Amino acid sequence: MPTRILIADDHEVARASLKLMIGSRSDWELVAQAADGVEAVEKAKVECPDVAVLDIQMPELDGIQAAQQILAACPRAAILAISLHEPQPLLDKLKQIGVRGFVPKRRIGSELVPAVETILRGGQWFKVASEKNTLQRGATQA
C-alpha cells in the first residue's frame, strides 16, 4: 500500500513541484492538495494521510496551526514543514507540537525524499543551515 501524502502550500508552483516529486515515486500517493491551512485541515480530516507536507506561511491558517489541528484529527500523521525562510525562531515550537521535520524550500529537490523517508521510519529531519550555510545543526535521522 503506498504512502498517502497531503501537500499544502499557497503557491501554485510550489504545489506543482511537490506533486511532481511525489508522483515520481511508485510507493507514494498524493491524496490531497490544499492552497491554505483551512483547506489542508479539512482535507486531512477526510483523508488522514500518512504524511502532510505543510508550508509554514499560508493564508487563513498558518502551517503551525494547521499541523496542530491535523495531528489532533489524525495523530498518526507525520508532519513535514517547509518554508522559504529558515525556521530558527520556530524550531522549538514545531518540535513541541509534534512536527517531525523541516525542509527549506530551496533544498526541497534534494531533501524532500530523504526527509519523508526518515519521518516515516519514526525519525526526525531538522537539518537547518547556519546563516552562512556552512554548518548544519539539529539533524537527527533514524
ZADO-1210 file (C-alpha; in nm, 4 decimals, padded with zeros to 6 digits):
<atoms>
<atom x="00.0000" y="00.0000" z="00.0000" code="MET" pos="1"/>
<atom x="00.1511" y="00.3355" z="-00.0991" code="PRO" pos="2"/>
<atom x="00.2327" y="00.6102" z="00.1493" code="THR" pos="3"/>
<atom x="-00.0547" y="00.8589" z="00.1418" code="ARG" pos="4"/>
<atom x="00.0601" y="01.2223" z="00.1252" code="ILE" pos="5"/>
<atom x="-00.1168" y="01.5573" z="00.1575" code="LEU" pos="6"/>
<atom x="00.0541" y="01.8785" z="00.0452" code="ILE" pos="7"/>
<atom x="-00.0416" y="02.2330" z="00.1404" code="ALA" pos="8"/>
<atom x="00.1192" y="02.5467" z="00.0014" code="ASP" pos="9"/>
<atom x="-00.0343" y="02.8755" z="-00.1045" code="ASP" pos="10"/>
<atom x="00.1967" y="02.8980" z="-00.4071" code="HIS" pos="11"/>
<atom x="00.0701" y="02.7001" z="-00.7044" code="GLU" pos="12"/>
<atom x="00.4206" y="02.6493" z="-00.8471" code="VAL" pos="13"/>
<atom x="00.5402" y="02.5012" z="-00.5171" code="ALA" pos="14"/>
<atom x="00.2429" y="02.2641" z="-00.5084" code="ARG" pos="15"/>
<atom x="00.3125" y="02.1610" z="-00.8684" code="ALA" pos="16"/>
<atom x="00.6778" y="02.0865" z="-00.7839" code="SER" pos="17"/>
<atom x="00.5803" y="01.8825" z="-00.4775" code="LEU" pos="18"/>
<atom x="00.3207" y="01.6969" z="-00.6827" code="LYS" pos="19"/>
<atom x="00.5831" y="01.6044" z="-00.9441" code="LEU" pos="20"/>
<atom x="00.8300" y="01.4788" z="-00.6820" code="MET" pos="21"/>
<atom x="00.5640" y="01.2727" z="-00.5071" code="ILE" pos="22"/>
<atom x="00.4282" y="01.1411" z="-00.8372" code="GLY" pos="23"/>
<atom x="00.7724" y="01.0172" z="-00.9359" code="SER" pos="24"/>
<atom x="00.7603" y="00.7584" z="-00.6564" code="ARG" pos="25"/>
<atom x="00.5517" y="00.4465" z="-00.7145" code="SER" pos="26"/>
<atom x="00.5328" y="00.3896" z="-00.3381" code="ASP" pos="27"/>
<atom x="00.3856" y="00.7369" z="-00.2681" code="TRP" pos="28"/>
<atom x="00.0356" y="00.8610" z="-00.3494" code="GLU" pos="29"/>
<atom x="-00.0773" y="01.2234" z="-00.3438" code="LEU" pos="30"/>
<atom x="-00.4201" y="01.2005" z="-00.1801" code="VAL" pos="31"/>
<atom x="-00.4896" y="01.5719" z="-00.1363" code="ALA" pos="32"/>
<atom x="-00.3519" y="01.9179" z="-00.2013" code="GLN" pos="33"/>
<atom x="-00.4514" y="02.2470" z="-00.0453" code="ALA" pos="34"/>
<atom x="-00.3838" y="02.6165" z="-00.1041" code="ALA" pos="35"/>
<atom x="-00.4216" y="02.7238" z="00.2590" code="ASP" pos="36"/>
<atom x="-00.4233" y="02.5876" z="00.6115" code="GLY" pos="37"/>
<atom x="-00.8009" y="02.5658" z="00.6468" code="VAL" pos="38"/>
<atom x="-00.8300" y="02.3581" z="00.3306" code="GLU" pos="39"/>
<atom x="-00.5387" y="02.1391" z="00.4470" code="ALA" pos="40"/>
<atom x="-00.7122" y="02.0614" z="00.7757" code="VAL" pos="41"/>
<atom x="-01.0441" y="01.9881" z="00.6038" code="GLU" pos="42"/>
<atom x="-00.8803" y="01.7514" z="00.3553" code="LYS" pos="43"/>
<atom x="-00.6675" y="01.5860" z="00.6240" code="ALA" pos="44"/>
<atom x="-00.9779" y="01.5100" z="00.8296" code="LYS" pos="45"/>
<atom x="-01.1218" y="01.3253" z="00.5287" code="VAL" pos="46"/>
<atom x="-00.8035" y="01.1505" z="00.4087" code="GLU" pos="47"/>
<atom x="-00.5968" y="01.1082" z="00.7307" code="CYS" pos="48"/>
<atom x="-00.2718" y="01.0999" z="00.5307" code="PRO" pos="49"/>
<atom x="00.0433" y="00.9196" z="00.6400" code="ASP" pos="50"/>
<atom x="00.2413" y="01.2389" z="00.5713" code="VAL" pos="51"/>
<atom x="00.1364" y="01.6038" z="00.5485" code="ALA" pos="52"/>
<atom x="00.3811" y="01.8472" z="00.3872" code="VAL" pos="53"/>
<atom x="00.2814" y="02.1937" z="00.5083" code="LEU" pos="54"/>
<atom x="00.4154" y="02.5364" z="00.4187" code="ASP" pos="55"/>
<atom x="00.4637" y="02.7345" z="00.7398" code="ILE" pos="56"/>
<atom x="00.3341" y="03.0597" z="00.5906" code="GLN" pos="57"/>
<atom x="-00.0135" y="03.0217" z="00.4434" code="MET" pos="58"/>
<atom x="-00.3259" y="03.2379" z="00.4490" code="PRO" pos="59"/>
<atom x="-00.6298" y="03.1667" z="00.6654" code="GLU" pos="60"/>
<atom x="-00.4428" y="02.9270" z="00.8940" code="LEU" pos="61"/>
<atom x="-00.0642" y="02.9016" z="00.9005" code="ASP" pos="62"/>
<atom x="00.1221" y="02.5730" z="00.8782" code="GLY" pos="63"/>
<atom x="00.1843" y="02.5551" z="01.2523" code="ILE" pos="64"/>
<atom x="-00.1840" y="02.5936" z="01.3371" code="GLN" pos="65"/>
<atom x="-00.2781" y="02.3534" z="01.0572" code="ALA" pos="66"/>
<atom x="-00.0255" y="02.0974" z="01.1884" code="ALA" pos="67"/>
<atom x="-00.1786" y="02.1142" z="01.5361" code="GLN" pos="68"/>
<atom x="-00.5295" y="02.0567" z="01.4011" code="GLN" pos="69"/>
<atom x="-00.4201" y="01.7795" z="01.1640" code="ILE" pos="70"/>
<atom x="-00.2384" y="01.5978" z="01.4445" code="LEU" pos="71"/>
<atom x="-00.5454" y="01.6311" z="01.6676" code="ALA" pos="72"/>
<atom x="-00.7613" y="01.4707" z="01.3967" code="ALA" pos="73"/>
<atom x="-00.5008" y="01.2248" z="01.2635" code="CYS" pos="74"/>
<atom x="-00.2468" y="01.1558" z="01.5396" code="PRO" pos="75"/>
<atom x="-00.0538" y="00.9030" z="01.3287" code="ARG" pos="76"/>
<atom x="00.0183" y="01.1562" z="01.0528" code="ALA" pos="77"/>
<atom x="00.3818" y="01.2611" z="01.0185" code="ALA" pos="78"/>
<atom x="00.4105" y="01.6346" z="00.9541" code="ILE" pos="79"/>
<atom x="00.6923" y="01.7842" z="00.7471" code="LEU" pos="80"/>
<atom x="00.7094" y="02.1652" z="00.7497" code="ALA" pos="81"/>
<atom x="00.8529" y="02.3618" z="00.4577" code="ILE" pos="82"/>
<atom x="00.9282" y="02.7315" z="00.4166" code="SER" pos="83"/>
<atom x="01.1211" y="02.9867" z="00.2140" code="LEU" pos="84"/>
<atom x="01.2723" y="03.1073" z="00.5406" code="HIS" pos="85"/>
<atom x="01.4929" y="02.9317" z="00.7950" code="GLU" pos="86"/>
<atom x="01.2727" y="02.8432" z="01.0930" code="PRO" pos="87"/>
<atom x="01.5268" y="02.9088" z="01.3723" code="GLN" pos="88"/>
<atom x="01.2775" y="03.1002" z="01.5896" code="PRO" pos="89"/>
<atom x="01.0110" y="02.8341" z="01.5293" code="LEU" pos="90"/>
<atom x="01.2082" y="02.5096" z="01.5656" code="LEU" pos="91"/>
<atom x="01.1191" y="02.4534" z="01.9294" code="ASP" pos="92"/>
<atom x="00.7514" y="02.5244" z="01.8605" code="LYS" pos="93"/>
<atom x="00.7482" y="02.2887" z="01.5594" code="LEU" pos="94"/>
<atom x="00.9020" y="02.0078" z="01.7641" code="LYS" pos="95"/>
<atom x="00.6769" y="02.0783" z="02.0641" code="GLN" pos="96"/>
<atom x="00.3565" y="02.0376" z="01.8633" code="ILE" pos="97"/>
<atom x="00.4782" y="01.7163" z="01.7014" code="GLY" pos="98"/>
<atom x="00.6104" y="01.8267" z="01.3627" code="VAL" pos="99"/>
<atom x="00.8665" y="01.5627" z="01.2658" code="ARG" pos="100"/>
<atom x="01.0795" y="01.7616" z="01.0214" code="GLY" pos="101"/>
<atom x="01.1578" y="02.0797" z="00.8355" code="PHE" pos="102"/>
<atom x="01.2973" y="02.1374" z="00.4855" code="VAL" pos="103"/>
<atom x="01.3776" y="02.4824" z="00.3450" code="PRO" pos="104"/>
<atom x="01.2115" y="02.5247" z="00.0055" code="LYS" pos="105"/>
<atom x="01.5470" y="02.5994" z="-00.1578" code="ARG" pos="106"/>
<atom x="01.6546" y="02.2422" z="-00.0688" code="ARG" pos="107"/>
<atom x="01.3250" y="02.0661" z="-00.1340" code="ILE" pos="108"/>
<atom x="01.4609" y="01.8998" z="-00.4504" code="GLY" pos="109"/>
<atom x="01.7423" y="01.7292" z="-00.2620" code="SER" pos="110"/>
<atom x="01.5847" y="01.6808" z="00.0810" code="GLU" pos="111"/>
<atom x="01.2146" y="01.6031" z="00.0350" code="LEU" pos="112"/>
<atom x="01.2616" y="01.2330" z="-00.0366" code="VAL" pos="113"/>
<atom x="01.5108" y="01.1585" z="00.2441" code="PRO" pos="114"/>
<atom x="01.3127" y="01.3739" z="00.4875" code="ALA" pos="115"/>
<atom x="00.9867" y="01.1895" z="00.4157" code="VAL" pos="116"/>
<atom x="01.1612" y="00.8524" z="00.4329" code="GLU" pos="117"/>
<atom x="01.3182" y="00.9485" z="00.7678" code="THR" pos="118"/>
<atom x="00.9966" y="01.0688" z="00.9307" code="ILE" pos="119"/>
<atom x="00.8107" y="00.7605" z="00.8044" code="LEU" pos="120"/>
<atom x="01.0645" y="00.5459" z="00.9897" code="ARG" pos="121"/>
<atom x="00.9926" y="00.7412" z="01.3081" code="GLY" pos="122"/>
<atom x="01.2914" y="00.9747" z="01.2868" code="GLY" pos="123"/>
<atom x="01.3129" y="01.3499" z="01.2680" code="GLN" pos="124"/>
<atom x="01.4561" y="01.5741" z="00.9961" code="TRP" pos="125"/>
<atom x="01.5715" y="01.9153" z="01.1175" code="PHE" pos="126"/>
<atom x="01.8789" y="01.9938" z="00.9061" code="LYS" pos="127"/>
<atom x="01.8940" y="02.3682" z="00.9473" code="VAL" pos="128"/>
<atom x="02.1869" y="02.5573" z="00.7990" code="ALA" pos="129"/>
<atom x="02.3585" y="02.8442" z="00.9729" code="SER" pos="130"/>
<atom x="02.3395" y="03.1937" z="00.8273" code="GLU" pos="131"/>
<atom x="02.6415" y="03.1213" z="00.6061" code="LYS" pos="132"/>
<atom x="02.5056" y="02.7791" z="00.5036" code="ASN" pos="133"/>
<atom x="02.8300" y="02.6170" z="00.6099" code="THR" pos="134"/>
<atom x="02.7202" y="02.4412" z="00.9268" code="LEU" pos="135"/>
<atom x="02.4302" y="02.2024" z="00.9665" code="GLN" pos="136"/>
<atom x="02.2847" y="02.1538" z="01.3109" code="ARG" pos="137"/>
<atom x="01.9972" y="01.9685" z="01.4640" code="GLY" pos="138"/>
<atom x="01.9748" y="01.6885" z="01.2100" code="ALA" pos="139"/>
<atom x="01.8542" y="01.3654" z="01.3552" code="THR" pos="140"/>
<atom x="01.7828" y="01.0694" z="01.1375" code="GLN" pos="141"/>
<atom x="01.6665" y="00.7174" z="01.2173" code="ALA" pos="142"/>
</atoms>
